[in-house]
Amino acid sequence: MLTDIIKTDLTVLFCGINPGLKSSDDGHHFSGRSNRFWKVLHQAGFTPYQIEAENDTSILDFGYGLTTAVARATSRADELSNEEFDHSLEIFKNKMNQFQPKYIAFLGKAAYKAFSGKKDIPWGLQDEEFCGAKVWVLPNTSGLNRGFSLENLVASYTEFHKNIF
């Protein structure tokens, strides 16, 4: 299992759908070589340098944290069942109530769709809060997400960064 990197009162808690197999094996978030998270985070202005996956805990130094909606590691997020999201919802809510981030940034629409019960989720800031946190939905940085180029990802994350600071 992949350990959350979290503490109270974070500015942003980035929430991936679930760990990839490599990240789970390595014990570091977004460690798959095709995942663009760390590069995008830096290029969008969240960090002054690109964090390497093996130094993922240093994200706390910038007021950000990392978690996943579902704990089970898979090679593809679409391998998760609706029941797994349903089972994870209470665990996730308890975590949000305990740590109280200002923003939850869902990476991809799948987890937020499952947790909110909504069928149509727009990108960006959502109308409602989740456990007292503002919610922003960003494209997933997985290398399997071919619908978003690096430039598109950086633009989306930059828009989020500009709106929270």
Secondary structure as UniProt FT lines:
FT   TURN            8..9
FT   STRAND          12..16
FT   HELIX           21..26
FT   TURN            29..30
FT   TURN            33..34
FT   HELIX           37..43
FT   TURN            44..45
FT   HELIX           53..62
FT   STRAND          64..68
FT   HELIX           77..79
FT   HELIX           82..99
FT   STRAND          103..107
FT   HELIX           110..116
FT   STRAND          124..125
FT   TURN            131..132
FT   STRAND          133..138
FT   TURN            143..144
FT   TURN            146..147
FT   HELIX           150..164
//
